[in-house]
């Protein structure tokens, strides 16, 4: 059920409701829906991405990390956009070390993009960690 309305056992219906939750900033409901998917439905990367973006916008970097960690159990792997959203949420809360670790993790699966590096470089600069920023700039 979403908003008191029963949902059909259809991935598209669930993704639509998750998109509404993401757009309205209702990260808790999005997370709850993802965790409570009927056993006949497998979560998709798109579902995870919608929930993760809702959590990231709300500054819930711990929830973002938990979502990234949960994906492989379903045979899913985060996209660059998902890593970037999580990196941004970490940086916005002063968690530049976690953001840097995420960048390292991302490199095992994807080529980080400009946004990946620039977000962390700006965080390093803001904390006065010029050597870290310069090292990343060289990459």
Rosetta blueprint (number, residue, H / E / L):
1 X L
2 X E
3 X L
4 X L
5 X E
6 X L
7 X L
8 X L
9 X L
10 X L
11 X H
12 X H
13 X H
14 X H
15 X H
16 X H
17 X H
18 X H
19 X H
20 X H
21 X H
22 X H
23 X H
24 X L
25 X L
26 X L
27 X H
28 X H
29 X H
30 X H
31 X H
32 X H
33 X H
34 X H
35 X H
36 X L
37 X L
38 X L
39 X L
40 X L
41 X L
42 X L
43 X L
44 X L
45 X H
46 X H
47 X H
48 X H
49 X H
50 X H
51 X H
52 X H
53 X H
54 X H
55 X H
56 X H
57 X H
58 X L
59 X L
60 X L
61 X H
62 X H
63 X H
64 X H
65 X H
66 X H
67 X H
68 X H
69 X H
70 X H
71 X H
72 X H
73 X H
74 X H
75 X L
76 X L
77 X L
78 X L
79 X L
80 X H
81 X H
82 X H
83 X H
84 X H
85 X H
86 X H
87 X H
88 X H
89 X H
90 X H
91 X H
92 X H
93 X L
94 X L
95 X L
96 X H
97 X H
98 X H
99 X H
100 X H
101 X H
102 X H
103 X H
104 X H
105 X H
106 X H
107 X H
108 X L
109 X L
110 X L
111 X L
112 X L
113 X L
114 X H
115 X H
116 X H
117 X H
118 X H
119 X H
120 X H
121 X H
122 X H
123 X H
124 X H
125 X H
126 X H
127 X L
128 X L
129 X L
130 X H
131 X H
132 X H
133 X H
134 X H
135 X H
136 X H
137 X H
138 X H
139 X L
